Every structure is written in structure tokens, then in C-alpha cells.
Amino acid sequence: MTENNDIDKFIVINDLKQRGKKGKISGKYIYLESGSRKYIIKTLNENNKVSVKEIEDFVEFSSKVDKESVIAIVDKYGDVSYYFLSEIKLNKKGGSVDII
């Protein structure tokens, strides 16, 4: 975990607070409960590269802990964009895509 990633986490926590939500940093992720829904948030900086494998592992982990996966991307101005992720399985036969 880099120092910049820690800063990005605090930016996301502050953004959530301004939106009336209370997130909790635990290890690599931020955890958030809103009503009956439970989220796990991975923070990324817009200037850092991320591999598809890293995103795939995150979605798999969030599924195992029974939480919805969210990516929070922090831009150079400190603004945060949230993306909700779901599992996608690509099928080589016939070029179809199964979305779960």
C-alpha cells in the first residue's frame, strides 16, 4: 500500500461523509453499510494503472465476503467517481457474454 493510496482513502472517506455516509477503513478497503446494503470500496487514483486481474480479484473477494463491489477513483482535484462492479463471465463459444 502506498502513501498516496492512504491519502486517496481519506479523500473517499471524507467524500462519503459529505454524502451522509460513514465508511470505515479496514486494511486495503473501505467498508460501508447503507440500509440493508453492504459495500466494499477499492480506492484508485486516476494516475495509477490497475490490471484487469487486480479488478477481477477484488470482485471475487467482495463476492466471498457477501458485499457489493465499488471502485472509487480519485482525480487530481480530489473529486471522487464511484463505479459499481458486477461479475462478468466471457464465453468463447459464439461470442456471447453472460452477466451475472
NORSULRA-V760194 format. One record per backbone hydrogen bond with DSSP energy under -1.0 kcal/mol. NH is the residue of the N-H (numbers start at 0). CO is the residue of the C=O. Records with the same first field share a line. If there is no record, write none. Layout:
NH: CO + CO
//
This chain:
5: 1
6: 2
7: 3
8: 4
9: 5
10: 6
11: 7
12: 8
13: 9
14: 10
15: 11
16: 12
17: 13
18: 14
19: 16
20: 15
23: 30
25: 28
28: 25
29: 40
30: 23
31: 38
33: 36
36: 33
38: 31
39: 67
40: 29
41: 69
43: 71
45: 73
47: 44
54: 50
55: 51
56: 52
57: 53
58: 54
59: 55
60: 56
61: 57
62: 58
63: 59
64: 60
65: 62
66: 61
67: 37
69: 39
70: 82
71: 41
72: 80
73: 43
74: 78
77: 74
80: 72
82: 70
84: 68
88: 97
90: 95
95: 92
97: 88
99: 86
//
